[in-house]
Amino acid sequence: MTQTIELNVNGARRVITADPGTPLIYVLRNDLELNAAKFGCGSAHCGACTVMLDDKAVRSCVTPVSAAAKGAV
């Protein structure tokens, strides 16, 4: 079920509609067209998808977008 989710990305407020369980990398790359994080292994081993979330490094391929809601990416 899709929901409206508010994100703070690079200091800008962004509102998207997505399933809360969608991996953060898909939202960043596909919906927000931010391509710095790369899809690598898809299982949090390689680190290609690492982003900063509330000043912590997280693997965006295994982090649901709901974990980033109202956080700072």
Buried (B, 14 or more C-beta within 10 A) or exposed (E): EEEEBEBBBEEEEBEBEBBEEBBBBBBBBEBBEBEEBBBBEBEBEBEBBBBEBEEEEBBBBBBBBBBBBEBEB
